[in-house]
């Protein structure tokens, strides 16, 4: 069937891609399990040291919102990149092309599937947070801005994951690069025991370019409706959007390798 006769989105393709997402163990372990476990352990440890309930709620909410930014990094940056690399190793994109399913159709339906999974993952995360932990109630603007920040971060990470997988094409190198980025974001954003204020000057300079730094460090103010200057946060988003956009353009221009189907010559010998 020609590509022109196919819709860009279809329920069957979205369901197919959603099965691919949910079938990846990395997204469950690092995307849902790890944020829940980290937030629970860290907040319980801090609760033993802070006696003032108001301060504890403030610190708990800040930690909870910051760790939430790990979910798109695990689900999309690591999960999608790993799946995409495995598909490219097996020649699945080329086989899909043979059936008239272009890479653009696959990409759009995968993005829709990732969005559905992310919504479900955040629902689980916030239900757990407000049932198990003691968190500050947000203002409407705080919720909307948090959703917007996570959504834009997820789009940037999706483009970055697609580009890395398309350029490297092998699961091992792709997994290595995305894992380094994942833990690099965690360390420099202040989620691994060292806060931004305690970092050396060099680490702070790197941290200023990470959107997750501002989500982890400053988002309590936005969550509760306090005034906040967004210039540095917006600059960090623009920086990574530019990197992801450049890599995406390079990966789209690079010709994909062709899958060669070997046929035994004995069949054609008399």
Secondary structure, DSSP 4 states (H G I P E B T S, - for coil): --GGGS-S--HHHHHHHHHHHHT-HHHHIIIIIHHHHHHHHHHHHHHTT---HHHHHHHHHHHHHHHHTHHHIIIIIIIIHHHHHHHHHTTHHHHHHHTT--HHHHHHHHHHHHHHHHHHHHHHHHHHHHHHS--PPPPHHHHHHHHHHHHHHHHHHHHHHHHHHHHH-SHHHHHHHHHHHHHHHHHHTT-SS--GGGS-HHHHHHHTT-HHHHHHHHHHHHHTT-----HHHHHHHHHHHHHHHHHHHHHHHSPPPPPP----GGGG--
